[in-house]
Amino acid sequence: MPPVPSAAGDPALETLLLPFAEGRLGWPEAADGVPPVLFLRARPGAALARHGRQGVLCEQTFRPLFDALQRDGYRVTEGGESRHRLVLLLPPRQRDEARALYARALDRAADDGVIVASLANDEGAKSGQADLARIAGPVQVLSKHHCRVFWARAGQDGDAALAAQWRGLDAPRAVAGGRFLSRPGVFAWDRVDAASALLAAHLPPSLAGHGADLGAGYGYLAAELLQRCPAVTALDLYEAERRALDLARGNLAAHAARVTLGWHWHDVATGLPRRYDFIVTNPPFHGHGRAPLPELGRRFIEVAAQALRPGGALWLVANRQLPYEQALGAGFGEVRMVAQQAGFKVVEARKARK
């Protein structure tokens, strides 16, 4: 399973709770009915747990964090419309997605409620502060841990028309010449990812049977696979980000009459529930944050090896420098380099036949 940030390793979360630790803001008491606190893009951590779990409703669409919050005892949802006295948020780096989230936070705050956001300085904290101020009015600010926390009260003199405009900034839109729908914040959201395109170009038409796409994103690789490989009878798409999986469902709708499609909002690192004839993947190599996490890609390879039937094939693309060779050698009987181009490598790895 990909690592979930600890309190010590998540300075943005620590900083988010700083105004409460310093007495600048009061934590609303839990009561019957709607929880007083809503946490958008929530992550677990000791700083949050100190305030208790009963009065906090968390929203999270990334499956590893959704699961981690549930294990930590929080009530977690993928979305909603309820309003709350306190709205916490950890905005994403993508600007349109973040602006839509600020507008959503304002909508979800009760009358005279407080919106509190935190960002790392090198991930747009200053811009985020300015954005919240534009739609919510005057903000207050604290800095610590190379992060900035800023907050505003609902009902101030913000720009309501701008907030209404920002609500739609992360809406699905056409990309790749109109062939797919995507949205800000999804991996390679506004283009065809070059690595995925390279893998698609080298997939053999002979792939057949029941396959899986691990880390399917908005569905580009799966769509290419189904166009190129007519003997595929079923394909399961596994994706940790719910926003991406919902897009993939629409983007592959044209193939549903010919092929059985399975949709799995799932953390691949926890393993797969069944065996496959083949697997394709452009595995992620970052966890939470910007730091490279090659162990996540290696875990995808291990899981694929466990899930393939004897003789089954893994088709993988990765950055050329990523150290996946040991994992491939440990899990597969035959490994061959299919292509190296533009900094990427395409690999076929085949399970030994028993």
N, C-alpha and C positions, 0 to 999 in steps of 0.2 A: 504494500500500500504506500502511496506517496506520503512523505512526511507532512504532517500538519504543523504549522508554526506553533512553537511553544510561546509562553508569555515572554521569556527572555529573548526569543528570537523573532518577536513581532513588535518592533518599536512603534509602528503606527497604531496598533491596538493599545499599547501602554499609554501612548500620548492621547489617544481618544478619550481615555478615562481620567486624564489629568485634571480637568476642571472640577471633577467631583472629588478627587483625592485632596485637592487644595481648597475645597469649600467654595469655589466660585459658582458652582451649580449644585442644586440639591437633587438627589435621586428620588423619583416619585415612589411612594409606597404602593405595594401590590394590594389590590382589592378584588372583590368578586367581579366577574364579567371580563371586559376587554383588558388584556395586560397593559399597564401604563407605558411600557417601553417597547418600541419597535427597533430592531437592529437590521438594517439593510446591508446586504453583502457581509453577513455576520461571519466572524471567526471565533473559535473558542480560545480561552486563555484565562490565566489566574486573575488578571486585572478585572475582567468581566465577572468571573465567578465570585469575587468578593462582594458583589452587590446582590447575590442570590439569583436563583433561576426562575422562581415562580412567576415573577412579574415581567418577564422578558419574552417577546415573540421574535424569533429570528427568521429572516428570509435569506435563502441561499439556493442558487441553481447549479452550483458546482458540486457534484456528487461526493467527492472525498470530504469536503468541508460540511456538507449537509449531514453525512453520516457521523462525522466527528462531533458535531454539535448535538446530535441525538444521543450519542454515547455519553456525552457529558451531562445529559439530563435536561437539555433545553427543548422547548417546543419549537419545531422548525416547520416552515412552509415554503413552497416555491413562489408564492405571491399572494396578494390579497388587496383589499380596499379599506380595511379598518383604519380608524384614526386614533392617535396616541398622544399622550402628554409629552413624551420624549421620543425623538427619532434620532438614532445613531446611524452613521454610515461610514463605510470605508470605500471611498470612490475608486473606480478603476482608472488606469492610466489613459485609456482612449478617451479623447476629449468629448466627442459627441455622446458617447455612452455615459460619461460622467455627468454631463450637463442634463441629460434626460433623467439621471438618478437624482440630481439636486431638485429638479422640478417634481419628481415623484415624492421625494422626502417632504417637500413643502405641502403637497396634496395630502400626505398621510399624517401630518401634524394636526393635532386638535387646535381649536381656537386658543391662542396664547401659548401654544406648545413650543418646545425648543428643538431646533435641529442642530446636531453636533456632528462635524466631519473631521477626519484626520487623514493626512497624506504625508509621505516622506518628502523632504525638500527637493530631492532629485527626481521625483515622480510628479511634479506639478503642483506642489502645495500652494505656492504663491498665486498661480492661476486659478486653482480651485477656490481659494479664499475670495478672489475677485468675482468669480462666477456666482458663488452663493450670495455675495453682497448685492449683485445686480438684480437678483430675483427676490431676495428676502429682506433687503434693507441692511442697516448697520450690523456689523459682526464684531465679536470680540475674539482675541487670538492669544494663544500661548504656544511656546516652542520648547521642545525637549527631544532628546534621542534623535537629533537630525530630522525631526518631523515637526509639523505644525498642526495644531488643533484649532478649529474656528467654529463659532456657533452664532446663531441668530434666533430671534423669536418670531414665530408666525404672526401675521397680522400687522407687520410693520410696513413701511412705505417702499416696498419692492416693486419691480416692474412686472405686473401681472401678465401683460401681453407677451413679454419675452418668455416668461415661465410657460405660458401656453404653447409658444413656439417650440421651446426646448423639450416638451413632453414627447414629441414625435421624433426626436433626433436619432433614437436607436431603433426606429421602426424598420421592418424588413424592406429591402429594396433590391432591384435587379442589378446583377453583376455579370461579368463575363459575357458581354453582349446580349444580356437578357436571358441567358440560358438558365441561370440559377437565381434564387433569392438568398440574400445574406443580410447581415445587420452588424453595425459597429460592436466591437468587443469579441466577436467570434474569431477564431484563428484564421488569419489571412482573409479577413472578411470582405475586402473590396477587390479581390483578384483571384486568379487561379494560382495556387501555391506552386512555385517552380519545382520543388522536390516531388510533390504529388504528381505533377504533370510528367516528370521524368519517369517515375515509376509506372504511371499509366501507359506510357509509350512502349514500355518493355514487357508488359503483361502478355503472356502467351495466350492466343485464342483457345488453346486446348484446356484451359482451366475449366473444371466441371464439378458438378455435384453441389454440396452444401458448404458454403464458405462464410467467412466473417471478415469484417473491416474493423480493425481496432483503432479507436480514435478517429471516428468517421467525419467529424466536423460537420459542415453543411451539406455533405454528400457528394462532392466532386469526384473523388476516387471511386466510390461505389457506382456512380453513374457511368463513368468511363469503363469500369470493369463489366458492367452489364451490357454495354454496347459492344464491347470487343469479344466477349466470351459467351457465345450462344448456348453452350452446354451447361451453364450454371443454372441450377434449378431452385436454389434458395440462398439468401444472403442475410446474415444478421449484422446489424450495425450497432456497435458499442461506442458510446460517447459520454464523457463525464459532464459536459456542459449541456444542461437541458435546453438552453436557448438555441444551441447549434442542432441538437437532435430534432427539435420541432421543425427547423428549417429543412433538414434532410428528408423528413417525412413528406413534405410537399414537393421537394425537388426530385424525388424518385417516384412520385405518384404514377407517372406514365409507365413504369415498369411493373406495377403491381399486378397487372392482368397476366403476365407471363411467368413471373418469379415470385416465390413466397418470400416476403420481406419481414424481418424481425427487428424491432426497435428496442434497444436496451439502454436506459439511462443508468450507467453502470461505471464503477471504478474498476478498470481492467486489472489494476494491480492486485485486486483481491481474488483473481482467478475467473475462469469462465465456467458456465454451467453445463456445457456439453462438448462433444467432439466434432471436429470439422475435417473436411477433405482438403481445404486450403484456407490460408489466412493472408490478408494483405494489410499492411500498416505503414504509416508515416508516423512513428511514435513521437510523443512529446519528449523534449529533453530539458524542459524547465518545469519546476514545481510552482509553488507560490512565490512570486517575485521574479527578479531578473536573473538570479544566479543559475548557471548551468547545473543540471541535475542528471548526469548520464546514467545514474542508477535507475532512474525511472524508465528510460529506454531499455536498459538491460532486463528490467522486470517484465516489460512487454514481451521481450524475446523468450524469457523463461515461461511465461504464461502461455504463449503461442505453442511452445514445444510440448507443454503438458496437454494442450487442447487438441493437437493435431492427431489424426489417426496414423497408424504406421504407413509410411510412404507418402504422407501428406506434405505439402509444400508451404513454406512461409515466403512471401515476397515482401521485401522491406526496402525502404529508402531512408537514408540518414545523411547528415553532414559527414563528409569524408573523414574528419578528424575524430569523430566520436568512437570510443573504445568498446565496440560491441563484439569483437572477434572472439574473445574468450567465452562469452555467453552463447554465441552461435555454435562454437565448437563443442561446448558442454551439452547442448540440448539437441543437436542434430547430427545425423550420420554423414551428411554431405553438404558442403557449403561452397558456393561459387560466386565470384564477383561477376555480375552481368554487365554493369556499366559504371563508368566514373566520368562525371561531366559537371562543370560549373560548380565545383566544390561539393558535389553530392555523390553518393555511391548507391547503386541498386544491387541487392543481394538476393539470391535464391538459396534457401536452406531447406533441406528435405529430411524428414524423419526417417530413421532406419526402419526397414521392413523386418518384422519379427519372423 
